[in-house]
Amino acid sequence: MNKNDIEDLIAIMDRSNLSEIEIADGKTKIVLRKNSTPLAPVLPQAYSIQPHISNVSIETDVPVKTTPSENLYIIKSPMVGTFYAAPSPDSDTFVRIGSRIEKDFPVCILEAMKVMNEIQADVSGIIREVLVKNGQPIEFGQPLFKVEVC
């Protein structure tokens, strides 16, 4: 490959949308690249929720008499993630002690890999204890709430 061939390749690149040309001829290899800035990939988001830890608190001082009961059900985390008590920093918490919930009622959000996953109750009942704090990292199977089944 001579100088004229290389100049022809450069001219072809300038006239086209090509950003790179690689040619191998026996022991000779030529790579031509245009300077270009790659675009950052755009990743989809499951929710537009952007929780902010400092503005949300779970009220645990609500006067509710909790008596030991064999009807207590533990809602456990179905995944590893970060626990959020509310759908957004300006919103009320999904549940608090004394809240009556129905099966499939949303009780919290777990963020996993930048995806907000709404966690729903497995049972109907009354929230008797919140076992985690807002913004706390959560493990798979970790208890989140105690619910008095009714």
C-alpha positions as CSV (number, residue, x, y, z in Angstrom):
1,M,0.0,0.0,0.0
2,N,1.5,3.3,-1.0
3,K,1.0,6.9,0.0
4,N,-1.7,7.6,-2.7
5,D,-3.7,4.6,-1.5
6,I,-3.7,6.0,2.1
7,E,-4.7,9.5,0.9
8,D,-7.6,7.9,-1.1
9,L,-8.7,6.2,2.1
10,I,-8.6,9.4,4.0
11,A,-10.6,11.1,1.3
12,I,-13.2,8.3,1.5
13,M,-13.5,8.7,5.2
14,D,-14.0,12.5,4.9
15,R,-16.8,12.1,2.4
16,S,-18.6,9.4,4.4
17,N,-19.9,8.7,7.8
18,L,-17.2,6.3,8.5
19,S,-15.3,6.8,11.8
20,E,-12.8,4.0,11.4
21,I,-11.1,2.0,8.7
22,E,-8.8,-0.9,9.3
23,I,-6.9,-2.6,6.5
24,A,-4.5,-5.5,6.8
25,D,-2.4,-6.6,3.9
26,G,0.0,-9.4,4.8
27,K,2.4,-8.0,7.4
28,T,1.1,-4.4,7.1
29,K,-1.9,-3.1,9.1
30,I,-3.3,0.4,8.8
31,V,-6.0,1.8,11.1
32,L,-7.5,5.2,10.4
33,R,-9.8,6.8,13.0
34,K,-11.7,10.1,13.0
35,N,-11.8,12.1,16.2
36,S,-15.3,11.7,17.5
37,T,-16.8,11.9,20.9
38,P,-19.0,8.9,21.7
39,L,-22.5,9.6,23.0
40,A,-23.3,8.4,26.5
41,P,-25.9,5.6,26.5
42,V,-29.4,6.6,27.6
43,L,-30.7,4.1,30.2
44,P,-34.4,3.6,30.7
45,Q,-35.8,4.2,34.2
46,A,-38.6,2.1,35.7
47,Y,-39.9,5.0,37.8
48,S,-39.3,8.7,37.9
49,I,-39.1,8.5,41.6
50,Q,-36.0,10.1,43.1
51,P,-36.1,9.4,46.9
52,H,-34.1,11.6,49.1
53,I,-33.3,10.1,52.5
54,S,-33.1,13.1,54.7
55,N,-36.7,14.4,54.1
56,V,-38.6,11.3,54.9
57,S,-39.1,9.8,58.3
58,I,-41.2,6.9,59.5
59,E,-43.4,7.9,62.4
60,T,-42.9,5.3,65.0
61,D,-44.3,7.2,68.0
62,V,-47.9,6.7,67.0
63,P,-49.6,5.4,70.2
64,V,-50.6,1.9,69.2
65,K,-50.8,-0.9,71.7
66,T,-48.9,-3.8,70.4
67,T,-49.6,-7.0,72.2
68,P,-47.8,-10.2,71.5
69,S,-49.9,-12.2,69.1
70,E,-49.5,-15.3,67.2
71,N,-51.2,-13.5,64.3
72,L,-48.0,-11.5,63.5
73,Y,-46.8,-11.9,59.9
74,I,-43.3,-10.7,58.8
75,I,-43.1,-9.0,55.5
76,K,-39.6,-9.8,54.2
77,S,-37.5,-8.2,51.5
78,P,-37.8,-10.1,48.1
79,M,-34.4,-8.6,47.0
80,V,-31.2,-6.8,48.0
81,G,-31.6,-3.0,47.8
82,T,-32.1,0.3,49.6
83,F,-35.4,0.7,51.6
84,Y,-37.5,3.8,51.0
85,A,-40.6,4.5,53.1
86,A,-42.2,6.9,50.7
87,P,-42.6,7.2,46.9
88,S,-40.9,10.6,46.9
89,P,-39.2,13.0,49.4
90,D,-42.3,15.2,49.6
91,S,-44.8,12.4,50.0
92,D,-46.2,10.7,53.1
93,T,-44.9,7.3,53.9
94,F,-46.7,4.3,52.4
95,V,-47.4,2.9,55.9
96,R,-46.7,3.6,59.6
97,I,-47.4,1.8,62.8
98,G,-51.2,1.3,63.1
99,S,-51.8,1.5,59.3
100,R,-54.4,-0.9,58.1
101,I,-53.3,-2.6,54.9
102,E,-54.8,-4.9,52.4
103,K,-53.1,-7.7,50.4
104,D,-51.2,-6.2,47.5
105,F,-51.1,-2.8,49.1
106,P,-47.8,-1.0,48.5
107,V,-45.8,-0.8,51.7
108,C,-42.4,0.5,50.6
109,I,-39.9,0.9,47.7
110,L,-36.7,-1.0,47.3
111,E,-34.1,0.5,45.0
112,A,-32.0,-2.1,43.3
113,M,-29.6,-1.2,40.5
114,K,-31.2,2.2,40.1
115,V,-34.6,0.7,39.6
116,M,-37.4,1.6,42.1
117,N,-39.3,-1.6,42.9
118,E,-42.7,-1.1,44.7
119,I,-43.1,-3.8,47.4
120,Q,-46.6,-5.0,48.1
121,A,-48.1,-6.6,51.2
122,D,-48.5,-10.4,51.2
123,V,-51.4,-10.2,53.7
124,S,-54.1,-7.9,55.0
125,G,-53.8,-6.6,58.5
126,I,-52.4,-3.8,60.7
127,I,-48.7,-2.7,60.7
128,R,-47.5,-3.3,64.2
129,E,-43.7,-2.7,63.7
130,V,-41.4,-1.1,61.2
131,L,-38.1,-3.1,61.4
132,V,-35.9,-0.9,59.1
133,K,-35.0,2.7,58.6
134,N,-35.5,4.9,55.6
135,G,-32.4,4.7,53.3
136,Q,-31.1,1.6,55.0
137,P,-29.4,-1.1,52.8
138,I,-31.5,-4.3,52.8
139,E,-30.6,-7.9,52.3
140,F,-32.7,-10.6,50.6
141,G,-35.2,-12.1,53.1
142,Q,-34.6,-9.4,55.7
143,P,-37.7,-8.7,57.8
144,L,-39.2,-5.3,56.9
145,F,-42.5,-5.1,58.8
146,K,-44.5,-7.0,61.4
147,V,-48.2,-7.2,60.5
148,E,-51.0,-8.3,62.7
149,V,-53.1,-10.4,60.4
150,C,-56.8,-9.8,60.5
